[in-house]
């Protein structure tokens, strides 16, 4: 499955999510997925919904991972006929007010974390796009941020505001990152882990008492 994911050039995040979903499925039944079939997939998805109370989006991700496994890797043809597709229920995204964002920044004293939050707010970058930024991607003269790992690994350039440029300069002079703009604390030669960035945002929201944080 790992080889098939690489051959199809799926993103690092999608590949990791799919593999972990299949691992959980196998552990749930204590068997290799090759020994399991349509009834096991149905029972597992019902278990996620009825017992774990997972959201529909989480169930969709697990269904997608299992479909990839059985259709693309194990070459089974029964999946779409036997496994129902949950109806997607559109949901409006949570949009923070300027006051809430200001509160999160005001309650963040760690300069690295503060700069991460300010960069999110000033650019609208996705989490993966931000964590894979390199120092050289910030072009202060042209006022551009080069996003080399956009959605689907399609690169793009976005504008850099004068205010954010100055904030990034202050951070760079303090932290002096050499390669990754936001390196891992334990492994400076690697970017921050996705969970680490998630916790930065979550904890800032909780400190500022932002709703749904």
N, C-alpha and C positions, 0 to 999 in steps of 0.2 A: 504494500500500500504506500509506503514511504517513497519508493521508486516511482510509482505511478503519479503521485502528487508532484514530484519534482519534474517529471516529464511534461506534465500539463502546466508547469510554471505557475502554480497557484501561489498566493502570497504566503509568507512565513506564518502569519497569524492564522490564516485559514487552514493550512497544513497541520499546524500544532493543535488547533481546535478539533479538527476531524480525527486525528490520531488519538487524542485523549478521549473523545466521545466513544470511539470503537473499543478502547481499552476498558472503559467503564462498563460497556455493554457486555464484553467478554467476562469481566469479573462478576457481574451480576448473576450470570448463569454458571460460572465456573467452568466454562468450556471454550474451545476455539470457535470463532464465528463460522468456520467451515462446517462445524457440526450442528449449527443452528439454522433455522429457516424462518419462513414468513410468520408462523405463529409466535415464535420467540420475539421477533421484531415488534409485532402488534402488542404482545403482553408487556414488553419493555416500555414502549411509548405510553401505554395506558398507566403503567407504574409511575412514570415521570409526571403524568398529569394528575392522577388520582391520589397517589401517596406522597410524592415529593412536592406536589403543587407547583411544578415548574411553569413558567410563562409559556405562551404559545410560541414566542420567538425562540425560546430555548429548545422546545420540542422540535421546531422546524430545523434548527441547526443539527440536532441529533438525528433526525430523519435524513437530512442531507448527507451526513457523514456515513450513515449505514447504507444509503443508496449508492454512494460512491464506492463503498467497499464491495457490495454485492454485485452491482452492475459493471463497474469499471475494472475491479480487481479480480473478483471471483467469477465474472462473466455469467451471472444469473439473470434470467429474463423475467422472473415473476414479480419483481419488486413493485413496479407501478400498478400492476393488476391487483396485487394482494394488499398493498399498504396504502391506505387512504391518505390523501394530502389534506392536512388541516387547513380550513379556510382562514386566510390571513385577515386579521382584524386591524385596520389602520389605526394608528395612535399618534396623536400630535406630540412632537418632541418637547421636552422641558426646556424652556428658554429663560435664562437668568436675567433679572433686571440689572441695570447699571449699578443700582444701590447694593444688590446682592454681590456682584463681582467686586465692588469696592470694599465691601465688608470682608470678603475672603482675603483680599490683598492686605487689608489693614490688620487682619488677625494672623498673618504669616510673617514670621521673623527670619526664617531661613532664606537667605538671599537666592540660593539655587531654586528652591521651591517657589519663591515669589516670582522669579523670572520665568519659570515654566508656566505659571498661571497667567502672567502678563502676556506671554507669547501666544498661548491658546486664545486669549481674549482679543489680542491685537491682530491675529492672522486667521483664525478659524481653522487651523490645522487639525487633522485627525491625530489621534494619539500616536499611531505608528509613524506618521509623517514627522511628528515632532521629535520622537525619541531617536530617529535615524538621521536627524540633522547633523551635519559636520560643521566645524568652525568655518571651513572654506565656503560653505553654502550661503553665508551671510555676506552679501555684497553691499557694503555701506556706501560706496561711491555711486553705484547705479540705483541704490535704494530698492534692492530686489533680494528676495529669499529664493534660492534654488531648491525646489522640492524634488529630490531625485527618486523618492520612493512613494509616489502618489498611489491612488487607488488603482489596482491592477498593475502596479509598478510602472505606470505612465508618468514620466517626469513633467513638471510644470514650474513656472515662475509666478510668484505672487509679490505684491508691493510691500515695501517695508516703510512704515511710518517713521518720521523723525523722532517721535517720542520713544517708540520701541527700540530704535537704533541706539539711542542713548542709554536705555536700560540694559540692552545687551552688552554695550561697551563697559558699563559699570560691572556687570557680572563677569565679563571676560577678564577684566583687570584684576578682579579678586580671585576668581577660580583658576584662570589661565589654562583652560582646557586645550589639549594639543590636537586631538583628532575629533572625537565626538563632542558636540556642543554640550550635551548633558550626559556625561559619562556615569557609569555605575560607581557607587561608593566603594564597593568591595573590589571591583575589577575595572580600574580606570581605562583599560584598553578596550572595553566593551561599552555599548550604550546602556542606558538604564533599562531595567526589566519592565515589561508592560504593567505588572502588578504594582511596581514601585510608583510609577506615574499615576496609576489609578488611586493609590493611597494618598498621594500628595493632594489630589483634587478632593477626594472624599473627606480627608481630615480637615482641609481648609473650609469646606462647606459646613462641617459639623461645628467647627470653632466659631464660625460666623452665624450659626443657627439658621442656615439656609434650608428652606423646605425641601423635602425629598432627598436630603443629603445623606 
